[in-house]
Amino acid sequence: MPSEEFRRFGHEVVDWIADYLADPASRRVLPECAPGDLRRQLPAAAQEHGEEMQRILADFRDTIVPACTMWNHPGFHAYFSVSSSGPGILAESLIAALNTNGMVWKSSPATTELEQVVVDWLRQWLGLPQCFGLIFDTASQSTLHALLGARCKADPESRERGATANFVVYTSAQAHSSVEKAAMALGFGQRNVRKIAVDESFRMRPELLRAAIGEDRANGWKPLCVVATVGTTGTSSVDPVPQIADICEEHALWLHIDAAYGGFSALVPECAHLMNGCGRADSLVTNPHKWLFTPQDCSVLYTKHPEALRNALSLVPEYLRTGAGDAVNFMDYSIALGRRFRALKLWFIMRYFGREGVARILSEQVRMTQALARKIEADQRFELCAPVPLTLICFRRNGSDEDNQALLDRLNASGTAFFSHNIVNGRFMIRWAIGNIHTTEHHLSRLWEMIQHA
Ligand SMILES: Cc1ncc(COP(=O)(O)O)c(C=O)c1O
């Protein structure tokens, strides 16, 4: 593409993005389409000859966008409500333009060194002790790497010999499925994942954890690792990390914290206590793409034992030898060789908002959520189904599960909001996740009225 053409369409694309971000609420959150609708509109094979950029952009606007779920919409309250922000979007364009690959230091020194700098900045924001950090795409990958590090620390031979069968991973019944998946992928097997029961606030019960470890030891299993969560997906519950850390120390187990969503609570003065004890963990994951307005994808893994990850994964073929002395080569710590320049978008975001700016936005979201939770609690027709420590409200209306499913379907069909659901303790509940940078108290009040009428 000649640079003048790039400039012309670049301006057009930036204009489109600016208009879109100026008013994301003017669109439906959930598209009106059925499975297969978009595919039927697209050719089954790519065309032989190149096309005009104008036509490609027109198809993007007219065909692709209407089939997108609008994650940047202020009424997006499903899953965890995440959003991208201007500085992150601009950085993504520059990342694509530079197209660096930070597999080794030499393949792009800035890609490695900026990553070292920004993960350390973020570590300081989260109040964690000095440790090694690196960026992955998702929390699922970060947790997979954490468990791999735990295994290699406990059983260095596993690298050559392969896995042994009897390592056990402990997590709560409310943990994200990525923990179990990591155990499956690493060959521990689902049977070797103990899902410890939770208390009435959906937090792992430490006394049951201790008992399970004791029982496994007595039966010849090898307890390896405990995964605690700060901000579970189902209800945003926070496991009692200090007590879990005591048990891990007693039994010399690796403690991994899944703070994919909840990690940023460290920035909110009223919530910072939720991260108590996290500094004692052997590893911790947090996702800037969840609650730091970073475009997908960006997940940061911290660990105090980088040598365990390195022993598990370093494998240097001749063509990747660099002779760059003691420079860090991130390929030594990850399954993937290639490494996107994700650090650049984190750098843009952390500089643009500053710690104070992020803290102000997150605190306001926590405040809005708490105010809304109180309104729901005060309405006799509704009930809160779980405590609200952060920015997720789990609620249901009076009536059956079917009534609640029908309410959810009606709300989602409206096009103005998108909620997801969960079943906890056998009961259906609607998850109202708040955390989108575009959501204001006004949006929440209007939605609450809509729910009351619905
Ligand atoms: C607590 C928690 N952990 C892990 C994950 C997995 O995140 P990812 O999509 O980055 O793998 C999620 C996703 O929502 C989550 O809520």
The ligand as an ORCA input file, in Angstrom:
! r2SCAN-3c Opt
* xyz 0 1
  C     -11.075    -14.770     37.554
  C     -10.736    -15.133     36.144
  N      -9.634    -15.844     35.889
  C      -9.289    -16.192     34.642
  C     -10.051    -15.832     33.561
  C      -9.630    -16.233     32.185
  O      -9.240    -15.087     31.514
  P      -8.611    -15.125     30.060
  O      -9.740    -14.958     29.104
  O      -7.675    -13.946     30.060
  O      -7.902    -16.418     29.896
  C     -11.215    -15.088     33.771
  C     -12.073    -14.689     32.645
  O     -13.060    -14.020     32.759
  C     -11.564    -14.731     35.077
  O     -12.685    -14.043     35.338
*
